[in-house]
């Protein structure tokens, strides 16, 4: 009767080869937003250079960091590499609440204080382990996506902060992971007159609004809502759940009332560890 898709991947696009490119786009967008924000730019005027310095230093020599485990508050010592920082950055880009802390963390890291990144890496990896069933993830990727990789621009991937490591890892996993059964038309774009509401965040680092625009080309009865400066997953944001409720009730867009999404809260950048500037 109705369809709601929150964070869209078009059927004809195998997920994987563009992840690093989209995440780099999100990082570049973070740098641009900080430059345009008076408080952020004043506090971190060399943010892009700070990030480059931090990643280069840790790639050359990972650092042993003493910090308090964010889950237990117990003293912990871990070796932090550029890969750990990359994982933390990538996953923190998903939400504007965690993204707001990145300029401060990057600046602190480049200045020698790696405790925030060590704690963040530990926290996001713990969340990842408990929120994703790895076997199911591998089964889906190795059935629906990786077999459809054709040309991969590895030179472009290596220019990103993530490099081509994720694509290589997925391909290595799927060399041994069993693939499931799929329909022949799994990559065929969907065409339907069923009402479809698509939701995107303008700074989503994994399913950007352009993906939804590509997916909706053959939908004859659709609407695409893009929430400004929001990340991945719009259903919990502001009034979106109410908008979706009205859409499902009406099975159409006449009473959507989506103007309220323009007022969705976006976390300001943290200027210090006390939080954003009042």
ChimeraX attribute file (.defattr): number of C-alpha atoms within 10 A of each C-alpha:
attribute: neighborCount
match mode: 1-to-1
recipient: residues
	/A:1	8
	/A:2	14
	/A:3	15
	/A:4	17
	/A:5	16
	/A:6	18
	/A:7	21
	/A:8	23
	/A:9	20
	/A:10	20
	/A:11	18
	/A:12	16
	/A:13	18
	/A:14	18
	/A:15	19
	/A:16	19
	/A:17	23
	/A:18	19
	/A:19	19
	/A:20	25
	/A:21	22
	/A:22	18
	/A:23	25
	/A:24	20
	/A:25	18
	/A:26	22
	/A:27	23
	/A:28	13
	/A:29	16
	/A:30	21
	/A:31	23
	/A:32	14
	/A:33	15
	/A:34	23
	/A:35	18
	/A:36	11
	/A:37	13
	/A:38	12
	/A:39	17
	/A:40	24
	/A:41	18
	/A:42	12
	/A:43	16
	/A:44	20
	/A:45	16
	/A:46	15
	/A:47	23
	/A:48	20
	/A:49	14
	/A:50	19
	/A:51	21
	/A:52	13
	/A:53	17
	/A:54	22
	/A:55	23
	/A:56	15
	/A:57	16
	/A:58	18
	/A:59	14
	/A:60	10
	/A:61	13
	/A:62	16
	/A:63	17
	/A:64	14
	/A:65	18
	/A:66	15
	/A:67	18
	/A:68	16
	/A:69	17
	/A:70	16
	/A:71	10
	/A:72	8
	/A:73	9
	/A:74	10
	/A:75	10
	/A:76	14
	/A:77	14
	/A:78	14
	/A:79	12
	/A:80	20
	/A:81	20
	/A:82	20
	/A:83	18
	/A:84	20
	/A:85	23
	/A:86	17
	/A:87	16
	/A:88	21
	/A:89	24
	/A:90	22
	/A:91	19
	/A:92	21
	/A:93	25
	/A:94	22
	/A:95	20
	/A:96	22
	/A:97	18
	/A:98	16
	/A:99	22
	/A:100	23
	/A:101	22
	/A:102	25
	/A:103	26
	/A:104	20
	/A:105	23
	/A:106	27
	/A:107	23
	/A:108	19
	/A:109	22
	/A:110	20
	/A:111	12
	/A:112	12
	/A:113	14
	/A:114	23
	/A:115	21
	/A:116	21
	/A:117	24
	/A:118	28
	/A:119	20
	/A:120	23
	/A:121	23
	/A:122	18
	/A:123	16
	/A:124	17
	/A:125	15
	/A:126	12
	/A:127	11
	/A:128	13
	/A:129	11
	/A:130	10
	/A:131	9
	/A:132	10
	/A:133	10
	/A:134	12
	/A:135	10
	/A:136	10
	/A:137	11
	/A:138	18
	/A:139	17
	/A:140	14
	/A:141	22
	/A:142	22
	/A:143	18
	/A:144	20
	/A:145	19
	/A:146	22
	/A:147	14
	/A:148	14
	/A:149	14
	/A:150	9
	/A:151	7
	/A:152	13
	/A:153	11
	/A:154	14
	/A:155	10
	/A:156	13
	/A:157	21
	/A:158	14
	/A:159	13
	/A:160	16
	/A:161	21
	/A:162	22
	/A:163	19
	/A:164	22
	/A:165	14
	/A:166	15
	/A:167	22
	/A:168	14
	/A:169	11
	/A:170	18
	/A:171	18
	/A:172	11
	/A:173	16
	/A:174	18
	/A:175	13
	/A:176	9
	/A:177	16
	/A:178	11
	/A:179	17
	/A:180	11
	/A:181	7
	/A:182	9
	/A:183	7
	/A:184	7
	/A:185	10
	/A:186	11
	/A:187	15
	/A:188	11
	/A:189	17
	/A:190	15
	/A:191	13
	/A:192	13
	/A:193	11
	/A:194	15
	/A:195	20
	/A:196	24
	/A:197	23
	/A:198	22
	/A:199	24
	/A:200	28
	/A:201	24
	/A:202	20
	/A:203	27
	/A:204	26
	/A:205	26
	/A:206	26
	/A:207	26
	/A:208	23
	/A:209	24
	/A:210	13
	/A:211	17
	/A:212	22
	/A:213	16
	/A:214	16
	/A:215	20
	/A:216	22
	/A:217	13
	/A:218	13
	/A:219	16
	/A:220	13
	/A:221	15
	/A:222	19
	/A:223	17
	/A:224	15
	/A:225	20
	/A:226	19
	/A:227	21
	/A:228	17
	/A:229	18
	/A:230	24
	/A:231	27
	/A:232	22
	/A:233	18
	/A:234	23
	/A:235	18
	/A:236	8
	/A:237	15
	/A:238	16
	/A:239	18
	/A:240	20
	/A:241	13
	/A:242	15
	/A:243	21
	/A:244	20
	/A:245	12
	/A:246	18
	/A:247	23
	/A:248	19
	/A:249	12
	/A:250	13
	/A:251	18
	/A:252	19
	/A:253	19
	/A:254	9
	/A:255	12
	/A:256	18
	/A:257	15
	/A:258	16
	/A:259	11
	/A:260	13
	/A:261	18
	/A:262	13
	/A:263	11
	/A:264	16
	/A:265	14
	/A:266	16
	/A:267	17
	/A:268	18
	/A:269	23
	/A:270	22
	/A:271	21
	/A:272	15
	/A:273	10
	/A:274	7
	/A:275	14
	/A:276	15
	/A:277	11
	/A:278	4
